[in-house]
Amino acid sequence: MKTIQAGTYPVHIGEKAFTEMNKLLRSPGFRYGKLFLLADENTLAHCYPVLSEQSARVKEAKIIEVPSGEANKNIDVCSSIWKALSALGADRSSVLINLGGGVIGDMGGFAAATFKRGIPFIHVPTTLLSQVDASVGGKLGIDLNGLKNEVGLFSDPSAVFIHPVFLKTLPLREYYSGYAEVIKHALIADKKQWERIFASGLQTPFSDEMESIITHSVMIKNRIVRSDPRERGERKILNFGHTIGHAVESFSLEGGGVALLHGEAIAIGMICEAYLSVKKGGLGKTELSEITSFLLDTYRPVNNFDKFDDLRLVELMRHDKKNRGEGINFALLKRIGQAQYDKKCSVELIREALRYYREEAKMKS
């Protein structure tokens, strides 16, 4: 097992993560507080039995169930969590365990950090996406009017417990969606890791290598976050692929085109923003071709991307929290393994990048 200190809290990764969780729940600060567990219908059915089998304290937790999916990461569902905590007698010494993927972690953490001005919470991420991305950084929030994470705050969990066993419960599409963040971490900060991924492809959820892959990715993100906890500088490079990717994801949730998972949208964003990196960041055309071919081979091209309206996508990008003043800001690649931030791109160039994706996707389909 590996333990990584992420600012104020530890991230425990590996088969002994549950042992560490039991130690925490038996410690003086947690032993007497009421326990609550937030889950959706999927994690309640597939992950809760695994977790509760390992912890008598978890069996004592009162369960709050919410519907799964990004479409339910909103103020109404969040309000239902607050109401449930209140009705079940939660107080300032209570603890909320968030058992699930990024939606559960983001919204559950937000609900805990704001309930009675803040109660302790623990993350037990069950998807690859939440294990390598949402486990570090303290970002919490909910969506508003279709805009991702429009309302939120920074607040750290008491601890994060990552066990690769949960990956075996995921549909393959969900699992590979999370791998997009592993790829992103390599592209922005570790050329050798990218070369390994490019040469061997993606590991399956049953691979013995998953613990080391998760650990490596968490360490990359943690190093960046610790250098810039409030995202005023270097931390912005973690948004590579996300300015366009979040817009694509939001548009798909509005009913435009095919519904996409987060990682699928980010893969599109990384292709488009790699194109922008050639135009504005210094990335070579050979590297662009390498990134494009790998991502299109890994993530099924969106054949009906013509239905994704450019102007609406740009409008969604204007709401990105990284923007300052006029223009739209991007994190772009100088080269594979090195990124830069606050690179403004014109609407014309953004639409050119979207056309690049459409053309490349059509050739692959």
DAURUR-V931981 format. One record per pair of residues at least 12 apart in sequence whose ideal C-beta (glycine too) atoms are under 6 Angstrom apart, sorted by sequence separation. I is the first residue (numbers start at 1). J is the second residue. If there is no record, write none. Layout:
i=I j=J
i=I j=J
//
This chain:
i=2 j=14
i=109 j=121
i=140 j=152
i=1 j=14
i=140 j=153
i=249 j=262
i=329 j=342
i=330 j=343
i=274 j=288
i=1 j=16
i=140 j=155
i=329 j=344
i=330 j=345
i=96 j=112
i=138 j=154
i=249 j=265
i=64 j=81
i=138 j=155
i=248 j=265
i=274 j=291
i=327 j=344
i=328 j=345
i=105 j=123
i=138 j=156
i=64 j=84
i=245 j=265
i=248 j=268
i=44 j=65
i=245 j=266
i=271 j=292
i=179 j=202
i=37 j=61
i=92 j=116
i=245 j=269
i=271 j=295
i=35 j=60
i=36 j=61
i=94 j=119
i=95 j=120
i=96 j=121
i=97 j=122
i=98 j=123
i=99 j=124
i=105 j=130
i=135 j=160
i=241 j=266
i=244 j=269
i=35 j=61
i=36 j=62
i=37 j=63
i=38 j=64
i=39 j=65
i=40 j=66
i=42 j=68
i=62 j=88
i=100 j=126
i=101 j=127
i=41 j=68
i=102 j=129
i=113 j=140
i=242 j=269
i=40 j=68
i=102 j=130
i=241 j=269
i=244 j=272
i=267 j=295
i=78 j=107
i=82 j=111
i=101 j=130
i=105 j=134
i=241 j=270
i=244 j=273
i=73 j=103
i=81 j=111
i=85 j=115
i=110 j=140
i=175 j=205
i=109 j=140
i=110 j=141
i=131 j=162
i=189 j=220
i=25 j=57
i=102 j=134
i=110 j=142
i=185 j=217
i=241 j=273
i=267 j=299
i=22 j=55
i=70 j=103
i=78 j=111
i=82 j=115
i=314 j=347
i=73 j=107
i=106 j=140
i=123 j=157
i=106 j=141
i=107 j=142
i=122 j=157
i=182 j=217
i=185 j=220
i=264 j=299
i=18 j=54
i=121 j=157
i=122 j=158
i=122 j=159
i=123 j=160
i=124 j=161
i=168 j=205
i=120 j=158
i=167 j=205
i=128 j=167
i=126 j=166
i=310 j=351
i=113 j=155
i=310 j=354
i=164 j=210
i=128 j=175
i=164 j=211
i=257 j=304
i=133 j=181
i=129 j=178
i=132 j=181
i=188 j=237
i=287 j=336
i=128 j=178
i=132 j=182
i=257 j=307
i=283 j=333
i=127 j=178
i=257 j=308
i=281 j=332
i=47 j=99
i=129 j=181
i=188 j=240
i=256 j=308
i=280 j=332
i=281 j=333
i=282 j=334
i=281 j=334
i=305 j=358
i=276 j=330
i=277 j=332
i=43 j=99
i=184 j=240
i=276 j=332
i=277 j=333
i=305 j=361
i=43 j=100
i=184 j=241
i=251 j=308
i=273 j=330
i=33 j=93
i=34 j=94
i=35 j=95
i=36 j=96
i=37 j=97
i=38 j=98
i=39 j=99
i=40 j=100
i=301 j=361
i=33 j=94
i=39 j=100
i=33 j=95
i=37 j=99
i=251 j=313
i=303 j=365
i=280 j=343
i=301 j=364
i=78 j=142
i=301 j=365
i=30 j=95
i=38 j=104
i=247 j=313
i=250 j=316
i=75 j=142
i=74 j=142
i=292 j=360
i=296 j=364
i=73 j=142
i=74 j=143
i=247 j=316
i=276 j=345
i=38 j=108
i=73 j=143
i=247 j=317
i=243 j=317
i=243 j=320
i=276 j=353
i=275 j=353
i=47 j=126
i=272 j=353
i=275 j=356
i=132 j=214
i=136 j=218
i=43 j=126
i=131 j=214
i=180 j=263
i=177 j=261
i=132 j=217
i=136 j=221
i=177 j=262
i=178 j=263
i=272 j=357
i=132 j=218
i=136 j=222
i=177 j=263
i=180 j=266
i=236 j=322
i=271 j=357
i=177 j=264
i=180 j=267
i=243 j=330
i=137 j=225
i=136 j=225
i=268 j=357
i=240 j=331
i=239 j=331
i=237 j=331
i=236 j=331
i=198 j=294
i=148 j=246
i=240 j=339
i=148 j=250
i=237 j=339
i=146 j=250
i=237 j=341
i=236 j=341
i=146 j=254
i=47 j=166
i=47 j=169
i=46 j=169
i=11 j=135
i=6 j=136
i=24 j=159
i=21 j=161
i=194 j=336
i=17 j=161
i=17 j=162
i=191 j=336
i=17 j=163
i=191 j=337
i=9 j=156
i=190 j=337
i=8 j=156
i=9 j=157
i=10 j=159
i=11 j=160
i=12 j=161
i=13 j=162
i=187 j=336
i=9 j=159
i=188 j=339
i=147 j=319
i=71 j=253
i=14 j=211
i=13 j=214
i=13 j=215
i=2 j=215
i=4 j=218
i=6 j=222
i=4 j=222
//
